[in-house]
Amino acid sequence: MHSNHATSPRRRFLWLGGLVLTAIAVVGAAALADEENRGRQKWVASWAASAHGPYPSGNAVAQPNLSFAFGSPAVGANDQTFRLVLRPDLWGNKFRLRFSNVFGVQPLTLDDAYIGLQSSAGAVVRNSNRPVTFGRRGSVTIPAGGSAWSDAVDLEYVGDGAKLYLAGKKMAVSFHVVGTSGLMTWHAKSLQTSYLSGPGTGSHGADEGDEAFPNSTTSWYFLDVVEVMAPSDTLLVVAFGDSITDGTASTLNGDDRWPDDLSRRLHAAYGSRVAVVDEGIGGNRILTPEVYTPQAPFSGGPRALDRLERDVFSLGGVGAIVWLEGINDLSAGSTSDAVIAGIQQGAQLIHGRGLRLIQATITSALGNNANQAADVDRDNRRKVVNAFIRGASIFESMADMDAATVNPLTGMMRDEFLTNSTLGPSTICIPTGPVTSRWRRRSTSACSPRRAAAITTTATEGRARDPAKVRFDPAARPRA
């Protein structure tokens, strides 16, 4: 989109994490302090990517020409192997995978699936590839509209010492599509290079080299969740939202979306007792489309209210959600009352599952619309929604991303947070500003030192603190 700011896509800053760090300490205290279950284990989502729609509907970034890899969308994959590259947030010695055919219109058969460590490009580390089974069988057929979990896969080489070494390293998940897939369920905007064999080339999941994978892609297909067996007091935080969360304009293969940075800061504070996954979709809305079908897809995917079940509630270990969304609804003409009602409905659904909600204010998009009157009208509606978020008592915490990023003189987003549009940031330095909670009221400084002087916040109680130095007391309980 057009920008009237002379900014470079490289002028982006890290460190969202502190904005949410104190809030996570608040909402996660009870879960992380569960002494009764200490020593037990459970499945926890270590990576996730929302099933977005049927290929090619969506907003892929830096996508190569896929005409060499696929035929028509109706045919989809044809007797070929996918090698998807992803970064687990937590490593362990036992994983399981969920494959989705939710937007397929015919049964999908997969076989010869493997999990390994990425070496470079499409190659895997020697002797790291392990076979994946489904009900102790080497293949699985997933009905149209369905999904399937694999059996647990043992990665015996991931010991306690290896977990530290593997932190930040990437996993290669390979699988072969038997016959043709029909419409392919995918996540368009992976911002991660994965690899594909050519049509009709057969099964190559067991290959350690990448000679059989001449095609690259910046999307993920069929796979939507990777879970790890972890201690039962591990807390999963789900980043939920639109393109800002999905990572638009962040670095290809750079893992510098704001949820990635949140993950790094939470791990620095709590080690492996917390995991973060990213369930953002570029162009997503809270309210629309009210009906989503593979035959009539919307590029922004199913509306947030309809995908909470699959993308949040079904994930192992989930305890808290950071929700940043609404600008696309307002851009599409939704009233502020309608967006507020959607947020209230989402909060009710989230709390109905016993989960905690950290609601983010909507960042400014002023200057994004060439029609000045429409631009101002949308911004006025955004301000009404943000006033509700700041004043409502239905959230466990509030993350004021708008206050942290807006230029108070112009009402537009500050130049340092922009990439190639005025719609919103992706890889950004967002300070706390302030983080509030119905239990505690605090503010913490989260920017890197070079930005701290330029972007300041006001503490709501006492002096601002560096969230990296916030001490976590497992025995603490929320204050009334």
N, C-alpha and C positions, 0 to 999 in steps of 0.2 A: 504494500500500500504506500501511497505517497506520503512523504514526510517533508515538513517545512523546516526541519532542523538539519544543520550540516554536521551530522554525526557519522562515525564509522562503525560498522558492525563489530569491530574489534574493541570499541570503547564500552566494555561491559565489566561489571565488578561482581565479585563473589560475595558470599556470606549472607544468606537468608537465615541460616540456622538459629542464631540467637533470638530472632523474632519469635520463634516457637519453642525455644529450648526450655524456658521457665515454665511455659504452659504444659509442655510434655512432662516436666517434673511433677507438676500438680496433678495432671490427669492420670499419670502412670504410677503414682506412688503406691496405690493399693495393689495394683497388678504386680509390680516388681517386688513388693514386700510380702508375697504369699509364701510364708515360711512352711506352711503345711505341705505344699507341693514341691518344695525345693528338692532337687535331685531327680524328680520325675521329668519326663520329656513329652513333647507334643509336636505336631506339625505346625510350622510357621512359614508364611509366605516370605521368600527371599528375593523374588523377582516377580513382576507382573507387568502385563501390557494389555490394556483394555481391548477386547475384541471390538473392533471399530466399525466394521461393515464388510461387504464383499468387495474384493479387489475389482476394479481400481478406484472405487469411491473413497475419497479421503483427500488428505493434504500432505502428501509425501514431500520430503525435502531432499534435495541433491540426489534424486532418483536417476540411476542410469536408464538407458533405453532397454526396456524389458521385452521388446518384441522378439529378441533372440532366445529368451528364456521361456516365454509362454506363448501359447496361441491366443485364441479369443478368450475373453473373460468367461464365456459360457463353458468352454472346455476346461479352462484352468490348468493346473499342473497335469503332466502326462508322463507317467512312468519315469519319474525323475526324483532326485534327492535334494533335500534342503539341508544346509548347514547354517543354523542360526547362531549368531554370536551374541552373548548377553553377559551382564555383570551381576552375579548374585550379591545381595547385600550382606548375607551371612553365608559362610562356608561351614560345611559339616561333612560327616562321613556317610550320610544317608539322605538321598533326595528322592522326590517324586515329581512327575510332570503332569500337567493338565493340558490336553489338546482339545480344541474347540472346532466344531462344525456348525456353530450357532447360526451363521448366515449362509450355510450351504443349502442346496435344494435337492441333493441326492446323497446317499451314503458315501462316506469317505473311509477308505481303507489305507492304513499305514502299516508298514513293517520295517524291520531292520533299523530300529531306533537306537541311538547311542548317546551317551554323555561323556565328554572329554574336556580336557583343558586346552584352550586355544594356545597355539604356539605363535604363529604369525599368519596374517591373512586367513585363508581357509584351511590351514594345516592345524593338526592337533599334536600336543606333546606326545612323544613316543611312549607307548604302554599306558597311556592315561584313559583311553577310550573304553567304556564299559557298556555292555548291551542293556537295553531297556525292554522289559516285558510287560504284558497286560494280562492279568489273570494267569500268569505263568506261561503265556503264549507269546510268540514272537510277532504277532500282528493284532490289530484291533480294527473293527469296523464301527464307525461313529455315525449314528443316524443323522439325517438332516435336522438341524435345530438343536443337536445335542452336544455333549462333551464327554470326555473319558479321562480318568486318572490312570497313570501307569502304576505298576508295582513299585515298591521301594527299591532304589538302586544303591548298592553299597559302593562307596568310593573309599576303599580301605586305606588309600595312600593319604587321605586327609586326616592326619592325627592332630593333636592339640598344637604341636609346634608348626605344622603345615598351615593351620588356619591363619596364623599371623602372617606367614609368607604369602598366602593366597588372597589376603584382603585386597580388594581392588582388581584382582586378576579376573579374567573372563573365561566363561564356559562356552563350549561348542556343543550344541544339541543338533544331532543329525537324524533324519528320518526319510524314508522312501514312500512316495505316493504310488500306490498300486493302481494301474490303469489311469483313468482320468478323474480329477477331483470335482469337476463342475465349479461353481462359484466358490472362490477361496476366501475363507474368513481370515482377515488380516488386521494388523495395526500399522497404519500407513506411515506414521512419523517416528520411526525408531531412532533416527540420527545415529545409527550404528550400522556398519557394513557387515552384511551376511553374504552367504554364497550359495549358488544354485548350479546343479548340473544341467545339462541340456535335455530337452524333451526326448523321451525314448531311450535314454542312456542307462536306465536301470538303477540298481541299488549300489550306493557307494558310502553308506554310513560308516562302515568299518574301516574305510581308507584313512590312513594317518596323514597322507599328503593331500594336496588340494588340486592335483592335476585334473581330476574329474569335475572340478567346479569352476568353469571359465566365466560364469556370469555372477555379477555382484548386484546387491540390492540394499536399499536403506530402509527396508521395512521388515516386520516380522510376520510370519504366516502360521496359522493354526495353533501354535503354542501360545497360551495366555497366562499360565501360572507355573512357577517353579517353587516348590516348598522344600524346606530342610527340617530334619529332626533336630530340635533344639530344646534347651531346658524349659520347663513348664512356666517359669516366671518371665519368659521373653515376651516383650510387648511389641506388637506390630503397629506402626503408624502409616496410614495410607494418605498420600497426597492426591487429592481429588479435584478435578477441574477441567479447564479448557487448554488452549494453546500455550498459555504462560506456564502452566504446569507440565504440559507435554514436552516443552523445550524448544519451541519455535525460535530460530535464530541463535540457538546455542551451538556449540562446536561439534561437528561431525566426529564421532568416536572419542569425544573429549570428556564425556560424563560430567558435564558442568551445568546441567539443568538445576534449578533451585532445589528440587527434592534430592538431587545427588549431594549438594552441599549440605543440606539439612542432615542427611545421613552421616556425612563425615563428622559433623559437629556433635551429633548425638552419640556416635561411637566413641568420640574422644572423651565424652562425659561419662558414658555408661557402658562402654565396651560392647560386648556381644549380647547384652541383655535387652537390646532394642534393635528393631529392623525397620527399614523404610522402603516402601514400594511406590511407584509412580503410576497412577491410574488417570492421567490426563489425556484428553483427546483434543486435537486442534479443531477449532470451530464449534466445540460442544456448547450446548445450551442447557439450561435448567428445565425449561418448559416445553420446548418443541424439538422435534416433531412429536405430536401426540401418538401417531402410529408410525412405526418403522418396520419396513419389510425389505428382504433382499431384492425384491423386484422393483421397489421404489425407494432406494437408499437416499440418505441425506449425508452430505460430505462431512458434517460434524458428528456423525454417529447418533446412536439413540440418546434421548434426553437423559440428563443426570438422574432424574427421579426414577426412571425405568431401569437404569443400569446399576443402581446401588446394590441390588441383590447379588448380581453376578460379579461385579467389580470390587465390592467391599465386603459385604456380609458373608460371602462364601469363602473368604480367605482365612487360612489358619492363623490363629494368634492375634487377630485384629483387636485393638483396644481403643484407638483414637484415630480421628480423621481430621485433616487440615483441608478445608474446603474453600477454594478461591474460584468464583464463577459468577456470571451474570452479565458481563459486558456484551456478549454476543446476543443475549435476549434483548437488552436495551437497544442494541444496534438494529435488531430486527423489528423494533417498534413496540416491544412489550412495555406496559406501564410499570411504574415503580411499585404500585400495589400488587401487581401480578407477580413480579420478581420476589417481593417480600413474602407473598403467600407461598411461592415455590420453596423459598428457603425455610420457611416455617414447616412446610410439609416434610422437607428433607430432614430437618432437625427432629421432627416427631418420629420419622422412620428410624433414624440413627439411634435415638434414645430408646426406642422400642426394643432395640437389640442389646441394650445395656452398654452402649459405646459412648465415648466422649467426643464432643465436637468442638474444634477450634475453627471459628468462622473468620475468614479474612475479608476485609473491606475491598471493594472493587477499585482497581487503579484507574487513573484518568486516561481517557482516550481523546481528550479534547485536541482538535487539530487534525484528527484522522479523517473527518468527513469534509469534502470540499464545499458542501452546502452549509454555510455558516449557521443559518437558523436551525437546521436539523442537528448540527453539531452541538450547539448550545443547549438545545432541548434535551438531547440525550444526556448531556453532562448534568443538567439539572435533575433529571430522573435518577441518575447515578448517585448524586448527593443525597437524595431522599432515602435511597436504599442504604447507603452508608450510615446515615443518621440512625436508621433503625438498628443496623448491626451494632453500632457503638452503644446504643442505649438498651438493647434487649437483654433480658435476663435468661434467655433460653439456651445460651451457649455456655459451656464450661470455661471457654476462653475466647478472646477476640484478638486477632492479629491485624493491626492497623497498617496494612501495606500501602494504602492510599496516602496517609499522613507521612509515611516514610519516603515516598517517591515523588509527591506532587511539588511543583514550583508554586509557592503561595502567591507570587506576584502575577502569574499568568493563568493559573489553574491547570496548566498542562503538565505532563510528566517532565521531570528534569532531564536535561540533555544526556546526562551520564547514564541514565537508565534505558535510553533508546537504542535500538539497533537500526533497522531499515524501515521502521514504521513508527507511528505515534500510538499504536494500539496498546502496546504493553511490553514489559520487560520479559526476559527469559532467564539469562544468566546475569544476576544482578546482586548488588550489595544492598540489602535492605536492613536497616537497623530496627531494633524494637521501637515500637513507637506509638503508644505504649501497648504492652501486652497486659490485658486485664483478665481477671478471673472472678467468678462469683465467690471463690474461696480466698484468693489472695489478689492483691493489686500491686504489681511491680512493673518496672521497666528495666531493660537490660540493653547495653550497647553491644551491637553485633557486627559492626563493620570492621574491615581491615583497618589498620592504623592510618593508612594513607587517605581513607575516606572519612575517618571519624571526625576530623576537624571540619570537614565540609558539610557533613550531615549529622545533625544532632537531634536528640530526643529529650523530652522532659520526663523525669521520673514521676510516677504517680505516688510512690512512697519511698522516701529515703533517696540515697544517691544511686545513680545508675551503676550497674556492675557488668563486668565482662562475663558473658554466659559460660565461657569456657572454664571459669573459675567457680561457677555455681556448684556447691557441694550437694550431692544427692544423699539423703538419709533414707534408707530402705524402710526404716521403722516409722517414718513420718506419716501422719494422717492429715487430710485436708482440714483447714480451719473453717469453722462455720462463718 
